Amino acid sequence: VNNFEQLVIDNENVDINNILDIFDINGFVDYWLIQEFARNNEGFTRSQYWYSLGESDNHKIHMGPVWDFNHSYAATIVDYKGWATQNFFAVPGVWGALFQMETFKSIIFSRWQELKETQFNIENINELVDRFTNQFLLYNSVDRDQKRWFDDRISDFDDHVNKFKKYILQRISWMDAHICDGYISCDDGNCG
């Protein structure tokens, strides 16, 4: 892992093929997209898993599974603008270095175009939210959760769900405007 991180961080001096041979770039791209979609500031710090399948795939480093989303979807950072990798002090340098790699950005763009038609399609997401909302209400999950973890910001569950849907729409729109062919843009101009 340390060797991988150092190679990525020093990528200006390293053949990209040497880096691609030691990690699953597509898995890292998918991980980056879901964490950024959720704007999960913990997803790039302590709440990430890297693993290797050992000799069966030449000790290649893989990403996942995703978990720990209690700081996501406006739970702690309510603004839908900005990249999670740039808004938290403890993000390891490897994520910033990947973010600067042309190959990484190109795959992010291609994968984003694909996912906007499927998993990140707003109609599909709203359907999923509605389905889960109905299940929560059917099984009295909202009331039971409130009794256990009382959150005074949730006085009207329907209003909370509508705010969540609005946030998702705003986040997808912001990401769509900032994931471009050949570069990732930022509102502050500090991206590549």
WODA-V355350 format. One record per pair of residues at least 12 apart in sequence whose ideal C-beta (glycine too) atoms are under 10 Angstrom apart, sorted by the first residue. I is the first residue (numbers start at 0). J is the second residue. Records with the same first field share a line. If there is no record, write none. Layout:
# WODA-V355350
I=J / J
This chain:
# WODA-V355350
0=21 / 22 / 49 / 50 / 51 / 60 / 93
2=21 / 58 / 60
3=18 / 21 / 22 / 49 / 51 / 58 / 59 / 60 / 93
4=22 / 49 / 60 / 91 / 92 / 93 / 94 / 96
5=92 / 93 / 96
6=18 / 20 / 21 / 22 / 93 / 96
7=21 / 22 / 27 / 91 / 92 / 93 / 94 / 95 / 96 / 97 / 99 / 100 / 103
8=91 / 92 / 93 / 95 / 96 / 97 / 99
9=96
10=93 / 96 / 97 / 99 / 100 / 101 / 102 / 103
11=96 / 99 / 100
15=100 / 101 / 102 / 103
16=102
18=96 / 97 / 100 / 102 / 103
19=59 / 100 / 102
20=57 / 59
21=51 / 57 / 58 / 59 / 60
22=49 / 51 / 58 / 59 / 60 / 61 / 62 / 93 / 97
23=49 / 50 / 51 / 52 / 56 / 59 / 60 / 61 / 62 / 63
24=59 / 62 / 97 / 100 / 102 / 103 / 106 / 107
25=61 / 62 / 106 / 110
26=49 / 50 / 59 / 60 / 61 / 62 / 63
27=49 / 60 / 61 / 62 / 63 / 93 / 94 / 97 / 103 / 106 / 107
28=62 / 97 / 102 / 103 / 104 / 105 / 106 / 107 / 108 / 109 / 110 / 111
29=62 / 63 / 65 / 106 / 107 / 110 / 114 / 118
30=42 / 43 / 47 / 48 / 49 / 61 / 62 / 63 / 64 / 65 / 94
31=43 / 62 / 82 / 83 / 84 / 94 / 97 / 98 / 103 / 106 / 107 / 110 / 183
32=106 / 107 / 110 / 111 / 114 / 118 / 119 / 174 / 178
33=63 / 65 / 68 / 71 / 114 / 118 / 119
34=46 / 47 / 62 / 65 / 68 / 71 / 82 / 83 / 84 / 94
35=81 / 82 / 83 / 84 / 107 / 111 / 170 / 174 / 177 / 178 / 183
36=71 / 72 / 83 / 111 / 114 / 118 / 119 / 124 / 167 / 170 / 171 / 174
37=65 / 68 / 70 / 71 / 72 / 73 / 74 / 83 / 167 / 170
38=70 / 71 / 72 / 73 / 74 / 75 / 76 / 77 / 78 / 79 / 80 / 81 / 82 / 83 / 86 / 166 / 170 / 173 / 174
39=65 / 66 / 67 / 68 / 69 / 70 / 71 / 72 / 74 / 75 / 76 / 83 / 87
40=70 / 71 / 74 / 75 / 76 / 83 / 84 / 86 / 87 / 88 / 89 / 90
41=66 / 67 / 68 / 69 / 70 / 71 / 75 / 83 / 87 / 89
42=65 / 66 / 67 / 68 / 70 / 71 / 83 / 84 / 87 / 90 / 94
43=82 / 83 / 84 / 85 / 86 / 87 / 89 / 90 / 91 / 93 / 94 / 95
44=67 / 70 / 83 / 84 / 87 / 88 / 89 / 90 / 91 / 94
45=67 / 89 / 91
46=65 / 66 / 67 / 68 / 69 / 70 / 71
47=62 / 63 / 64 / 65 / 66 / 67 / 91 / 94
48=61 / 62 / 63 / 64 / 65 / 66
49=61 / 62 / 63 / 93
50=62 / 63 / 64
70=83 / 87
71=83
72=163 / 166 / 167 / 170
73=162 / 163 / 165 / 166 / 167 / 169 / 170
74=152 / 166
75=87
77=162 / 166
78=166 / 169 / 170 / 173
79=165 / 166 / 167 / 168 / 169 / 170 / 171 / 172 / 173 / 174
80=169 / 170 / 173 / 174 / 176 / 177 / 185 / 186 / 187
81=173 / 177 / 185 / 186 / 187
82=94 / 98 / 173 / 174 / 177 / 183 / 184 / 185 / 186 / 187 / 189 / 190
84=97 / 98 / 183 / 190
85=98 / 185 / 187 / 189 / 190
95=191
98=183 / 190 / 191
99=183 / 190 / 191
100=191
101=181 / 182 / 191
103=183
104=178 / 179 / 180 / 181 / 182 / 183 / 190 / 191
105=180 / 181 / 182
107=178 / 179 / 183
108=178 / 179 / 180 / 181 / 182 / 183
109=180
110=178
111=171 / 174 / 175 / 177 / 178 / 179 / 183
112=175 / 178 / 180
115=171 / 174 / 175 / 178
119=167 / 170 / 171 / 174 / 175
120=171
121=164 / 167 / 168 / 171 / 172
124=164 / 167 / 168 / 171
125=164 / 167 / 168
128=160 / 161 / 163 / 164 / 167
129=160 / 164
131=160
132=156 / 157 / 159 / 160 / 163 / 164
135=156 / 160
136=156 / 157 / 160
140=156
141=153 / 156 / 159 / 160
142=156
144=156
173=186
177=190
